[in-house]
Amino acid sequence: MNIHVPEKLFPVDASAGPVTTNGGVTCDYVSVKNAVRAWIVLQFTQAVGHATVVQPQKATAVAPTGATSITTAARIWSNEDTAASDTLERQTDATSYAVTNDIKKKLVVIEVDLAEFVDTYDVLGCTISDSSQATNFVSVLYLVELAYASATPPSVITD
């Protein structure tokens, strides 16, 4: 099976580049009504140790109307020290993930089960907890696997 970026696996910048986690972060919300699968990919730069929490969300509109935490455990992989290796370790499935409280660069991948995105919920988002550290940063990318490939994929930032 061929999956082409961006025709089938559509990348969406969810944080407008690296942003500080000081004060917390609310990522952009995207429509997954034409999606098969979705991943939240996060890159952390922790200059001060903090167990920052990633909380995937679902909503009824990209505004984000009716935003609430996911209830189905997601598949999670992490690399808590990307300077040392590129190995992603499988974590226990969960509805959220907290990075290790240390000073490292990290990579986290969360595969969200879109089966719970039925009825009124057809929007994906996430929040990042407040690290209270102006020198801690995160960059968030969504990878949305579209149901149908297209040379010009449909926008996911509108309902």
N, C-alpha and C positions, 0 to 999 in steps of 0.2 A: 504494500500500500504506500503510495507516494503522498507525502504531506509537504506542501510548499508554503514557505513563509513569504509573503503575507496572504497568499491566495486562499489557504486553508487554515493555517495557524496564524491568526491575526494578533500582532503585538500592539499593546496599548500602554502608553506611559501613564501610570496611575498617580504619580507624585510630582510631576513636572520637574524631574531631575532630583538630585540629592537635596533633601530638606532636613533640617534639624528635628530631632525627636523631642527637643525641649518644648514643653507645652502639648505634646501629643500630635498625632497626624491623623487626619481623616482623608483617606485616599479618594480619588475619583470613583464614581459608580458607573458601571457599564451594563448595557442590556445583554443578557445571555439567552434571549428567546430564540435565536437562530443558532445556538451553540450546542455542541455535543459534549464538550469538556472544557474546563477552564483551570488555569494554574495561576497562582499568585507567586511571583518571583521577587524576593527582597534581598537587597545588598545593604548590609549594615557596616558602618565604620564607628566603632565604639572607642572614643578617646578616653572615656571614663567608664568604668564597669557599671553595668545596669542590666537587670533581667527584664529587658523590654519585651512587651507582649504584643503579638500580632493577633488580631481578632477578625477573622473573616465575617462579613455581613451579607445579608440579603435584604432586598427592598422591593417596593412595588413600582418605583419610578426612579430615574437617574437623579432626581432632585436632591437628596435621596428620600423619597417619601416612604414612611413606614419601615425605616431601617431597623433591623434587629440582628442579633448574633445567629450564626448558623447553628443548627441543632444536630446535624448528622456529622459524625467524626470524619475529618478529612485525612487524606494520606499526606504525610509530611516527611521531607528530607531536609537535612541541614549539614552545613560545613561550618563549624564554629571557629575555624582558623584557616581562612583561604590563603594566607601567606605561607602556610606550612604544607598544604596539599590541595588537590582539587576533588577529594573524595567527598561525596554526598552520602551521609549515613541515614538510613531509614529510621525514623522515629515512631513512637507509638501513635496510632491514629488518635486524633483529638479535635475538638472544636476551636482550639486556639493553640498558640505556641509561644513560649518564653525563651529568648536566647539566654545563653549562659552569662552570668554576671562577671565579665572580665573585659580586658582591653584588647580587642582583636577585630579583624575584619571578618565578616560572616556572610554566608549565603544560605537563604532559606527558600525552599520550594514547597508550596502547599497546593495539592490537587483537590479542588472542591468538587464534591459530589453534586452534580446538577439535578439529581433525582428529586431533591427537596425543593427545587425551584419550579414548583408547579402552581397551578391556580393563579393567585395574585402576585406571587413572588417570581420575578423574572429579571432581577437586577443583582449584580455582584459588586461588592465593595469590601473595604477593610479599614480597620483603625489600628493605629500603633500607639501604645501607651506612652504617657509622659515620662521621659527619662530625667527631667529636670537638669539636663546637661546640654548646654548650647553647642558643645563640641562633638556630640553624638549625632550621626546622620544616617538616613535611610533613603534608598531609591527603590521604587516599586514599579514593576512591570507586570501587566496581565498578559497571559497567552491564552487566547480564546480560539478553541478549535471549532470552526464554523461547520454547520451541517452540510453546506454546499460550497464548493470552491468557486471562486470568481476572480477574474482578472482585476476587477475593482471591487474589493469586498465592501459590504454595506457598513455604514457607521454603527458603532456600538455605544457611542457616547450620547445618543439620543434614544428616546423610547420608541 
